[in-house]
Amino acid sequence: MSDNKEKTDGLVSLVIDGQPVQAKEDWTVLETARHNHIHIPTLCYHEAVQANGGCRLCVVEAKEGNWSKIVVSCLYPVKEGLQISTSTAKVNNVRRWILEMLLAECPASKEIRTLAEAYGVNSTRFKIDRPTEQCLLCGLCVRVCEEVVGVRAISFGSRGVNKQVATPYMVPNNACVACGSCVTVCPTGAMQARLNMVRGNVSERTGHGHAH
Amino acid sequence: MDRVNKAEDLRELRNRLIAAQDTSRPVVRVCLGPGCLAQGADKVAGAFKKAIKDRGLQADVKPLIKETGCHGFCKLGPLVNLDPSGLFYAQVKPEDVEEIVEQTLVKGQVVDRLLYTENGNQYQTASEIPFYAMQQKIATRNLGLIDPILLEDAIINGAYLAAAKALSYMKPEDVVKELELSGLRGRGGAGFPTGRKWRSAVDAAKKSPGMVYIVCNGDEGDPGAFMDRAIMEGDPHGVLEGMLIEAYAVGANQGFLYVRTEYPIAVKNLKRALDQARDLGMLGQNILGTGFDFDVQINRGAGAFVCGESTALFSSIEGKAGEPRAKYIRSVERGLWGRPTVLNNVETLSNVPVIIDEGGDWYAHIGPANSPGTKAFSLVGKVKNVGLVEVPMGVPLSRIVEDIGGGVPGKDHFKAVQTGGPSGGCIPYSLKDVAVDFDSLIKIGSMMGSGGMIVMDDTDCVVDVARYFLHFLEEESCGKCLPCRLGLKGMVEFLDRFSRGEGSEEELDELVSLGEAIKDGALCALGGSAPNPVLTTIRYFRDEYLAHIVDKKCPAGVCKSLITYSIDTDKCTGCGLCVRNCPQSCITGETKTPHTINGEACVRCGMCLESCKFGAINVA
């Protein structure tokens, strides 16, 4: 198989959905797929920030030799001879359940409903606790604020089912430079609704330091 | 105590300490393990000290009181072992101490009523008792033997000799080889071969020169598990010695000991042991004159279950929120602060000195070839002999639960055994002969985990048990990945419905499908193994689920929505005890005539059932 092929310098050969592709050594499976116009759905991935594998929507089945397992493509590094399937029974089972969870997590998001419909998921068996919620806690806003803007005006508060995007003490944070990056990367528009908590009214800011 | 500057110094120091021992002195070992302590062992130890002082025994008989770690037989606590007679006294109360001092220490006689009796046999010494006789102790070898606050005690029992052997007479490479030869697999749950892990770290460090870290995982969080706790509390030098040998093997100069803050005695004993080891010269710079530097820092975990997961534990040590990351790049390559890091569990490290001492080949011949060695288990739940046991790997489950554990009190046999903690699986009685080793347990859908073993009988409802564990894991989810954060909540929602008698057989299959999706899709091992209790109970106890869903009955009489309490008029004597205990005041009846329960007001708390002396309360 691929072992017999002659290697090109710094490139690895792998197969995605039966299609032989080449990737740079430090690429992930998702980067390779995108480079080759192979679609893998994502929500918490953005090329401006580090991937963190939280939403798990980008799962694929990776096969190497005679073992295979479900991995998230946004983090899984490419490897010579790797075989990737983006839509197996196992992958679809994970993905469809995740979409159902998302319908319960952020029922107010049109984007999520559209995405779920595309995979044939039109309703959810999970309990909806917050009917107006749009946020799926993908953390893109938090990561862009820390990694790209470098101000860390927002972060995650609490954990588990109570986890939320928050500012210290849940009040507008002077550290916010009102750049709007968080709103831009947000996949559902949830950040727009949260601006009052994070940024507040910039023209009325007083004092120094973090919180008002 | 003198500082040791070379390996010979340590041996000489040990010889001096042994020679200085007064072997004629009687030794009283009071177990201060978690179980005995909860039953008042500290008061027993205090009573001994006081009684000996009051009687002026320090002058002539000079008994030595040792407050040791866990003796293992927690059911019988507080436990007292006496030397040189070897006498084993069980369930000792402070009031009994005077008699022990008078009869045993002064007159040399046995206090019969404090001896342990089982099936008509009375046992004078611990080693004769079947519970102990069937065990083989390696990781827990010093527990109950040494006083964990005395360095002398540890040294007399051979502490740091294996480390001295490794540092002074072996190359790091030889130490790794010895571990590879031993076949030791990580005792924390995953069972990864320890030698191979160390080898990978050495290789990773070669590729990227610089700091290498070692971490000891003492964040034991499984409900009902206390093996690591017992080891850290009772033999802290054993853990430090294992870390020292590991550090030498992989070339690490800094170690971290991550202990949960809920283990205050473990933290205290380890801190003291650290200071002692530094004073002795077994930690710090130029250990034993070999030029090797190593020190350990204790990090206390704030109690998050997920921080027992390696990458979340690293985040926590680094001062970040305890959230795991994907392990596609292994921690031996990129762990703490991006550097090669070797993480081993407390029990794993506790095995290491013995392996260096006796040789990897010796260790490899204990237990089955693919899971060699012994394993400590905390045996809890509906079992007669609750306690800490260590047995060779590969023994049948029934050996542990029935022969050592004594089976379920008053019942023919157990219903199921939950192994591997909350994310392990429920093993039914029909599989009682399964070999307890890493691979055999995985095969039947459960896992070894860190060694918790919860025994259940026919009054435990599997739906309720699964719900309990899932709820625990839902609360302990860090929330980073969706399948764990919401999936587990969803699974609990399914189980809530089943326990109310709602749902359908199709929903049972949907729950399995959701469980499989979480197993495949979750980020870390917490989420990835969380569905296990549900999946194994559905696999082995499907009928009991169907009884809830289809027949609207809870056969074990646990699920409150599906049971009713009533009074058997033939058995009820009208004593009125249930009336006084009922918080709802819903039991009525004339004195000395059968009573009745008002089903509408009853909250099914079970107080009447507990209080009735005539077995007149029916649950159906």
HADDOCK unambig.tbl for C-alpha pairs under 7 A between the chains (distance, minus, plus):
assign (segid A and resid 54 and name CA) (segid B and resid 480 and name CA) 5.58 0.50 0.50
assign (segid A and resid 54 and name CA) (segid B and resid 481 and name CA) 4.21 0.50 0.50
assign (segid A and resid 54 and name CA) (segid B and resid 482 and name CA) 6.54 0.50 0.50
assign (segid A and resid 55 and name CA) (segid B and resid 481 and name CA) 5.61 0.50 0.50
assign (segid A and resid 55 and name CA) (segid B and resid 482 and name CA) 5.45 0.50 0.50
assign (segid A and resid 56 and name CA) (segid B and resid 481 and name CA) 6.85 0.50 0.50
assign (segid A and resid 56 and name CA) (segid B and resid 482 and name CA) 6.88 0.50 0.50
assign (segid A and resid 56 and name CA) (segid B and resid 521 and name CA) 6.43 0.50 0.50
assign (segid A and resid 70 and name CA) (segid B and resid 520 and name CA) 5.83 0.50 0.50
assign (segid A and resid 70 and name CA) (segid B and resid 521 and name CA) 6.92 0.50 0.50
assign (segid A and resid 76 and name CA) (segid B and resid 328 and name CA) 6.28 0.50 0.50
assign (segid A and resid 93 and name CA) (segid B and resid 517 and name CA) 5.89 0.50 0.50
assign (segid A and resid 94 and name CA) (segid B and resid 517 and name CA) 4.42 0.50 0.50
assign (segid A and resid 94 and name CA) (segid B and resid 520 and name CA) 6.96 0.50 0.50
assign (segid A and resid 94 and name CA) (segid B and resid 521 and name CA) 5.90 0.50 0.50
assign (segid A and resid 97 and name CA) (segid B and resid 514 and name CA) 6.71 0.50 0.50
assign (segid A and resid 97 and name CA) (segid B and resid 517 and name CA) 6.90 0.50 0.50
assign (segid A and resid 98 and name CA) (segid B and resid 482 and name CA) 6.96 0.50 0.50
assign (segid A and resid 98 and name CA) (segid B and resid 483 and name CA) 6.51 0.50 0.50
assign (segid A and resid 101 and name CA) (segid B and resid 486 and name CA) 6.31 0.50 0.50
assign (segid A and resid 101 and name CA) (segid B and resid 487 and name CA) 6.98 0.50 0.50
assign (segid A and resid 126 and name CA) (segid B and resid 490 and name CA) 5.68 0.50 0.50
assign (segid A and resid 159 and name CA) (segid B and resid 478 and name CA) 5.15 0.50 0.50
assign (segid A and resid 159 and name CA) (segid B and resid 479 and name CA) 5.49 0.50 0.50
assign (segid A and resid 160 and name CA) (segid B and resid 475 and name CA) 6.54 0.50 0.50
assign (segid A and resid 160 and name CA) (segid B and resid 476 and name CA) 6.83 0.50 0.50
assign (segid A and resid 160 and name CA) (segid B and resid 477 and name CA) 4.82 0.50 0.50
assign (segid A and resid 160 and name CA) (segid B and resid 478 and name CA) 4.56 0.50 0.50
assign (segid A and resid 160 and name CA) (segid B and resid 479 and name CA) 3.75 0.50 0.50
assign (segid A and resid 160 and name CA) (segid B and resid 485 and name CA) 5.56 0.50 0.50
assign (segid A and resid 161 and name CA) (segid B and resid 479 and name CA) 6.20 0.50 0.50
assign (segid A and resid 161 and name CA) (segid B and resid 485 and name CA) 5.69 0.50 0.50
assign (segid A and resid 161 and name CA) (segid B and resid 486 and name CA) 6.86 0.50 0.50
assign (segid A and resid 163 and name CA) (segid B and resid 479 and name CA) 6.31 0.50 0.50
